[in-house]
Amino acid sequence: MTLETDRADIIELFGRYADIADTKNFSELPPLVHTDPFTMDVESLGGMPPLQASLADYAHALSSSFEPFVATHHAITGHVITIDGDHATARAHVRAEHWVPDDVAAGGPNRWLVVGFYDNEAVRTARGWRFSKVKLTAAYQENAHLLASPGA
């Protein structure tokens, strides 16, 4: 294990994290990305306070949240990682796009866009690095009303 290997492993967590929603793989990927339990903080999206969730509860909530979207695409870049032994902080930029079905868009915009930052915490486990905390800080959103639309 080297600093470069650890850094590459943590960057790969971001890729797998994006793939959970973008490939709708809500069963196999979460255990490869997160500790069980872990803390999820998306308060900047709608005011819901951070919560600690088991992987099973998280997978169920994600499936319910993302299944209605026709497609999603999460581009995560600009990784800045600080490693201190078996703990790390990982900051990255995110551009997350979420497309709703035409009937939900009803002739209007069909994409909810979120741009911002992830400030995550990772720990080294017996199975490799895993995120113990995921925090999204949304800096900008377009068409956030689509998140609350029926069917989305």
Sequence and secondary structure as in RCSB ss.txt:
>XXXX:A:sequence
MTLETDRADIIELFGRYADIADTKNFSELPPLVHTDPFTMDVESLGGMPPLQASLADYAHALSSSFEPFVATHHA
ITGHVITIDGDHATARAHVRAEHWVPDDVAAGGPNRWLVVGFYDNEAVRTARGWRFSKVKLTAAYQENAHLLASP
GA
>XXXX:A:secstr
  HHHHHHHHHHHHHHHHHHHHTT TTTSHHHHEEEEEEEE HHHH    EEE HHHHHHHHHHHHTTSSEEEEE
EEEEEEEEETTEEEEEEEEEEEEE  HHHHTTS  EEEEEEEEEEEEEEETTEEEEEEEEEEEEEEE GGGGGST
T 
